[in-house]
């Protein structure tokens, strides 16, 4: 299932540790240079002279969980807007353009306000304002140079330029020739300090369409969103990263500026630079540009804890698609010891074709088309879920599949895992994804990820030791503590008829 495409940072980090020793011949953690700028930004640098290139990551400890009430989707929308340029990038004449942008914001805000009246809204006013907005947007296009940041990077040999917004953090990254670091610093510091929200209302429509395609018209997305909403009653992990439709359509520049303020808090920023660099020279460039960001109070978001679940939760989604199911259990997040235990449990259940659930449900009984266990849904900063995604094979049903899955879970609670099976799982974790991680980009991604979320990129250094310490008794205990009916949330997607 495409819902399985989630970051597995813990397992990835374990493999990265192996890669650092195997392919590079050194202990990676000791080669990373960590510096904190005077304003509070953390910089991680690693020399790797394998090619004359460098990968650059900027991670912000700001994500969907940091949005205000009624402003879901603001972090994701801001990510879109950060590619629209700055006061000096993407404009032919910013002084003239700004007058039009201010007028667009004024008319757009008035239009939104009228639309929010619902049935009491004056359609004539809406039409007039819409026409004014369209004319202003057309005038604004005369000054806007689209995709200027992308062009600057591409013309200078940039690859893999992208960004991502999650529940916990937002990341911007690009890989460049090693002699283009100053270009990157100039662009990225400028769009942090001087972003311009061009095409705001048209881009908001793009985000709405993205939601329609990825959630409302997508069975996987619809089921996943419903599952999280059911599993989390208080905590914002229950809100979708894309945002709720009713929130997206009312997002304003004010909403985005709130998130931007948190973006620009230096204590929330980690920069990772990996590749063919001279650390002293690279750090001087970073200080020159990012040192301009003013230090400020690191105002932490007040996020309510999710109350302990005390009863099973079940929900059904009707959709014209093949049936599927998700079942999940609340559990601690990294770096709690039980999180390591659930990495091992995940591997035992679905880590390979010979793992318990896959072998039993897909290969032997043939009642499932797919089954995948994932530890750490939907994110890492706060307590999360151990989750199982599965699709029944026609004519079998979600109910049948759920019964067999729960039977396997009960075995974890009543029978000790054998020494051979436990050793196999640990070895699988150690080697997982190795072939995908021997790159500057992967290393920069992982270093910045753990530094920004856990406050220490060295988390990986003890990871394999902690996995090795997991015992069969630990698995039995964790299964009994967390894999209970009272702690379980299950979501089914069905057509509502008997058609295949």
Secondary structure, DSSP 8 states (H G I E B T S, - for coil): -GGG----HHHHHHHHHHHHHHTSSS-HHHH-EEEE-TTS-EEEEEE-TTSSEEEEEEEES--GGG--TT-TTHHHHHHHHTTS-BSSSSBS-HHHHHHHHHHHHHHHHHHHHHHTTGGGS-HHHHHHHHHHHHHHHHHHHTTB-TTHHHHHHHHTT-EEEEEEE-SS-EEEEEEEEGGGHHHHHHHHHHHHHSB--TTHHHHHHHHHHHHIIIIIT-HHHHHHHHHHHHH-SSSGGGS-TT--HHHHTT--HHHHHHHHHHHT-GGGEEEEEEES--HHHHHHHHHHHHTTS-----------------S-EEEEEE-SS--EEEEEEEE--TTSHHHHHHHHHHHHHHSSTTSHHIIIIIIIS--EEEEEEEEEES-SSS-EEEEEEEEE-TT--HHHHHHHHHHHHHHHHHS---HHHHHHHHHHHHHTTHHHH-SHHHHHHHHHHHHHHHS-GGGGGGHHHHHHH--HHHHHHHHHHHSSSTTEEEEEEE-SSS--
